[in-house]
Amino acid sequence: MDKRAASIRRPRRSASALAAAGCVVALAAAIASTQGGEPRWSDANPDRGPRSAVSSPGLRAAVESSSERTAESAREARRRPRPLPRARPSADPPGPARPVPAPPVPAFEVLLGDCCSEPRGGLPVDAIVLHATELPDEPGTRDLRRLARFFARSALATHVANDAAGNSSRMVGDDRLAYHATYWNPTTVGIEQMGYSSRTQAQWRERRTQLESTARWVAYWARTYRIPIRRCEVAGLRYNKRKRVVAGDIVKRGVCSHSELDPRNRDDPGPSYPWAHVLARARAVARGASGSGTVMRDASP
């Protein structure tokens, strides 16, 4: 092979680029073979043998441009973050179907769509997640409306939220997963409580109206999705290098704190949250529904 052809046929950056160049060579050779039945020889020096199929400046530029685009596409694919894994349904079976109490009536709805939620896709709801917003109370529903605007800007969401006055807001329908607990989104519902995880139990207990609202949401979801009204249990938590949860299982269906699902990054609703009080009230609300004999829908698969 002459030096010119050797310099043109330098190693390519990827197997796909080499394959593309090979296709162009074959095509050029095929065209040459159909023009007069014989390959064309160099007019300048017949003794040099047949011309390389990529010796044409225009053709060479096209091959090199294609190679560069292929290499850039490969680099872009390597830079693009891989989708994070998502939680699988729990192996803990649902409880028996029982009457479902009515949920609290939201003061308003601001439904956050594809920015902050997506269809659940038929997955079961295995746990109810309690959060704290780390935001202050404001008069009326201003605090909840501000929270909804913050979520919309941040591509986050929760199913419902409540405040110290017991007002509730609905942001995502229960048939959709909300972006509130990363890895655990597909199999959970969540409630954001206006307040701080640093509050003492006495300070939380002063917010009885808010805790009553939370308990009623827990009772409603627990009976709807046949979740026991108890603390959940999680096993097998694993993080990636970016400190994001990439593995774990809900081994006991129930009510979780955000900190249980992501202990390296979250501590809400706080170590002094009055769990015993909230769960006792949720059980009482659920028993009241049983006593009424009213049976509502069962959303379990």
Order of alpha helices (4+ residues) and beta strands (2+ residues): alpha-alpha-alpha-beta-beta-beta-alpha-beta-beta-beta-beta-alpha-alpha-beta-beta-beta-alpha-alpha
